[in-house]
Amino acid sequence: MSIAPPTGYVRAVLGPRDEVLDRVLRRSLDGDRMPTIMVDDAAGRLLQLLTLIQRPRRVVEVGTLFGYSAIHIARGLPPGGRLTTLENDPAAAALARENFEIAGVADRVDLVVGNAADHLAAVEPGSVGMLFIDADKKSYPTYLKLGFPLLEPGGLLVADDAFAQGDFGHESGGDGEAESAAIHTYCRAVGRSPLLFSAFAGSGTGLLISRRLDDPAEEPTRDTIEEATCVH
């Protein structure tokens, strides 16, 4: 049985997506023919809600695409909060910048074009209140190893496409087995980590939400970080 929320019921209760989001989707999918691999409406609303609840000073997103999820996150930021979103495709990044202007969130979003792993490796540890991963699936374990130390105590780690049964063949041109295996590795690692408390949330492809648990008075050691991000 699927645990994805019924789209018709969600829209009937919460109403349709707003005009700005609808415009962003239409111009990106129809006009620019971007792939339909962005978060769905339920996941977007949940990301915005998590940001509103968490009130992070700094959010990092791995995988911008055309900016749909980033717009939701940026809308939930507290005053002074900033989102850094990472995208490897210059064309997608250029479109995302236009969409941020349309949505009125460009003033709080920093878009970095380049290799996400390289950027994560340069971020100050303990400086990120929320990290959202929605990029190449085979790199999920790498993003976990690099991203976990960046979270402040109580910080949120959120991954999209967490249901490893999804069809990810479009990423490699193959059958998607490597991508599914990497996602499963990520999910098992965060699910069994002693420094993370995790739960799945229903969306079309599944969100896995994890909270960093360690005491801010106790600086994690290399051993505890290795244990928390064990992806063997």
Buried (B, 14 or more C-beta within 10 A) or exposed (E): EEEBBEEEEBEEEEEEBEEBBEBBBEBBBEEBEBEEBBBBBBBBBBBBEBBEEBEBBBBBBBBBBBBBBBBBBBBBBEEEBBBBBBBBBEEBBBBBBBBBEBBEBBEBBEBBBEEBBEBBEEBEEBBBBBBBBBBBBBBBBBBBBBBBBBBBBEBBBBBBBBBBEBEBBEBBEEEBEBBBBBBBBBBBBBBEBEBBEBEBBBBBBBBBBBBBEBEEEEEBEEEBBEBBBBBE
